[in-house]
Amino acid sequence: MGKHRKSWFVATTAAVISLSLSVVTLANTESENTAALEREAVSIVKRFAGKLKPQLKQAITAAGFEHAINVCSVEAPKIAQTLSEETGWEVKRVSLKARNNASATPDPFERDVLNSFDQRQQAGEAPATMKHAEVVANEFRFIKAQGVEGLCLNCHGKSIAPEVQKVLDKHYPDDMATGYLLGQVRGAFSLTKTLE
Ligand code: HEC
């Protein structure tokens, strides 16, 4: 009887230990997967910015801001689409004050994250370091802030040259994306991956 109880105890303890170990392993695998997804998202954002910015700068130097608007309105959505097709992620840019309100209007999740970015920026954090990753239902969502730099002010700032404003008015009659100050959050890259 004593021996029986002892072996029952040993078996139960072993089962409990191995169960908790597998829970820990599961949790670790999950956070490793999430970390890998985040690394992938970061590299896609880098590719996006790495393609867009040089094209934008080149167009500005070659033809001026009013013509460079084309790069933003034509090339940026193209880059987003190509990256989406190549990677299997949904890749876009969003903003609380969208210029392209057809493609850049945030969904409720993106809106919450963008609001929190604005609060963090007001509290003194630099947009360059702001990102948010989260599994929501069966999706992995990754949002990376884009801060306002000197260059951006020419098309998103408070005093925009009349010839630039004219082109903006023509393409974006409902433009909300002006009046920004240096260092504010202009918007974000938003990436979504559907999990199996
Ligand atoms: C030459 C003018 C120009 C400059 C300079 C410029 N943008 Fe834009 N930006 C635009 C236009 C035009 C769009 C709308 C693109 C579209 O139709 O998808 C846009 C859209 C965006 C969007 C997508 C959200 C939205 O409101 O539609 C973000 C984010 C953004 N710009 C950030 C920046 C940042 C950050 C900089 C500086 C590094 C910058 N832009 C510089 C013209 C410009």
Boltz pocket constraint, residues with backbone or C-beta under 6 A from the ligand:
constraints:
  - pocket:
      binder: B
      contacts: [[A, 56], [A, 64], [A, 65], [A, 66], [A, 67], [A, 68], [A, 69], [A, 70], [A, 72], [A, 73], [A, 74], [A, 76], [A, 77], [A, 93], [A, 94], [A, 95], [A, 97], [A, 98], [A, 99], [A, 100], [A, 101], [A, 103], [A, 104], [A, 146], [A, 147], [A, 148], [A, 149], [A, 151], [A, 152], [A, 153], [A, 154], [A, 155], [A, 156], [A, 177], [A, 186], [A, 187], [A, 188]]
      max_distance: 6.0
